[in-house]
């Protein structure tokens, strides 16, 4: 099951951008009405090729449990938003508590392929989509009007990552075989990877943008 959260109204199909594909094929259904006075008509399918956007940035924030990932994402979201960027956030977790949308979940379990909950200013839409509900798919399909997409978790993906390192005794993820961790965030400091302090949000945000546009140059490491 995939989930889309939005507070900006319906997803804006008119501004299409795709993370990974060189082009996006959108299949549309165009209605051609019948003769005057007739209630009939036909649908014809059309395929429209739309080139992907060049400005969409995506990063994963990873780390051990309790390391402070969500707090950092909150600060980054505020920073990017204040600079005029549209920010999308996706949480990737093995279990998500949907109790706040329990009626929508009941509809889904009853067999609905799509269900939604709204309070008049926000809404969440739930889809039954086994096998295609990973964060990369969700970002590509539903967050294409954002300037930056921040994914919490999704550590085993091939997307670029930032690791938040807490005070626990566990080995950092970048030393344990998790690939594409470009830099770390820790108040303790690391000598084998580029590292920023937790409160240096401006530098972290700048480094994320550099990672996304390919200009980041950090310390050599197991990336």
N, C-alpha and C positions, 0 to 999 in steps of 0.2 A: 504494500500500500504506500502510495506517495502522498505527500501533503504539500499544499501551496498556501502560504499565508500572505495576505496583502491588505494594506490599509489605504490604497490609492485607487480603489475601484477595480473595474474589470481589467484583465490583462490586456495591454495595448498591442494588438496584433500588427498595427500599422508600422511599428518601428521594429523591424526584425533584425536580430543579430544572432550569430551562432558562435559558440565557443570554439569548436574544433573542425567543423565542416567547411570546405571552401565555398559551398553554396548550399542554400536551404531550399528544398522543393516543397512548396506549400500547395496542397490539393484543396481546391475550393469547389463549392457547389453554387452555381449561378442559376437563379430561377427565371425562366422565360414565361411570361403569362400567356394565357390562351387568347382567343379572339374576344373582341369587345362583348361584354355581357356574359362571358363564359367564366365559370369559377375554376376551370381547369388550367393546367400549365405543366411544364416539364422542368426538371433539373438537369443541367449539363455540367459535367466535371471539367475543370480546367486545371492545368498545372502551371504555376508561376515560379520562376527561378529568381531568388533574391540573394544577392551577394551578402556575405557576412559583414558585420561591423568590425572596425579595427580598434575600438576604444574599450571594449569590455575586458575587465581585469578580474581574475579569479585567484583566490589563495585559500589554502586550508590552514586553520589554526589547530595544532595538535598538541598533545601532552598527556602526562599521566593524570589519573583521576585526582581532583583537588588541586591541580597546579595553577588554576586561575584563568583558564581559557575563556570562559564566558565573560568574566570581568574585563579582560583585554578586548574582547570583541565589542563589548558595550562602549569602551573608550574609543576604539577605532571607528565604530559606527558614528559616534558623535563628532569625531574629528573630521571624517570624510564628509559628513552631512553639512557641517558648518562651512566647509570649503565649496559647497555647491554641488557635490556629487550625490547621485542617487545610489543608495547602498541596499544590496540584498543580502539577507542572512539565511543560512540553511544549517540546521543541526542534524548531524548524522550520529545515530545512537542505536544500540542493539535493542533498546526498549524505550518507547515514548509513552507517557501517561496521557491518554486521551479523555480523561474523566470530564474535563471542561466541555467536551463535545460529545457527551455520552449518547444523546439522542441521535446525532448524526452517525455515530458508531453503530447504533442499533439498526439504522437503515442499511448501513453497509453490510452488516452481518445477515440481514434479511434478504440480501441479494442485489441491492442497488449498486450499479457500477460507478456512480458518482453521487456524492452527497455534500451538503454544505451547512455551515452555521454562520449566522451574522447577528450583530447587535445594532445595525444601522449605520455604523461608521467603519467597522472592520468586518472581514469575513475570512473563513478558512474553508478550503475546498478539499475534499478527500476523494482519491481515486483508488479503485482496485486495479493495480497494474503490476502483477507479479513479474519479477525479472527486469523491470525497467524503472524501478523507483530509486536508483542510486542517485547521490547528489549531483554528479556530473550531468546526468540526463535531466534532472529537475532544473538545474541552472540553465542548461541549453534551451529547454523548452519554455520555461516560465519566467526567467529573470533576464531576458535579453534586453530589456529597456533600462537596466541598471548600468552604472559606470563601474561599479566594483561589486563583486559577489564574494562574501566571506563564508566559508564552510567550517563549521566546528566539527572536528573529528575527520573521518575518512582517511585515516593515516596510511592505509595500504594502497591508496590510489597512486596514479602516476602524475597527479597534479603537484605544483609547487607548494611547499609547506613552510610554516614557521612553528617552531616548538617553544611552548611555554614550559619552563622548568621550575618545579616547586622545590620545597625543602625536604621532600621525602628521600628515603635511602635508595630508591630504585634507580637503575642506570637510565640516563637520558635516552630517548627514543633514537636520536641520531647516532648513538653508539651501539644500538642493538639491531641494526639491519633495516631500519625504516629509511627508505630512499627519498631523495629530493627535498630534504629539509635544508633550506637555504640559509637560515640564521636562527638564533635562539633569543629568547627573552628571559632574563634571569637577573636577580639582584646579586647573585653570588659571583657571576662572571665565569666565562669558560675560556680556556686557552687554546682550544683546537677548533673553534667555530666562531664566526662573527656573532657578537652578543650585545644586546641593548638592555638597559635598565627598564623596569616595568613602567615607571612614570615618564619615560621619554617617548611619549606617544607620537609626537611629531616625527622623530627619527624613525620609529618603527613604521609609521605610515609611508614615509618617503622611501624606505627600503622596500616595502611591499610594492609600491608603484614601480621601483627600479627592477625588481624581480619580474614583474608582469610584463614590462616592456623590453626585457632582455639586457638592461644596462647594469644590473647589480654585479658588483665585484667584491666578494667577501673573502675571508680567509680560506685557504685550501682545506678541504675536509672530506669526510665520507658522504658526499652529496649524491 
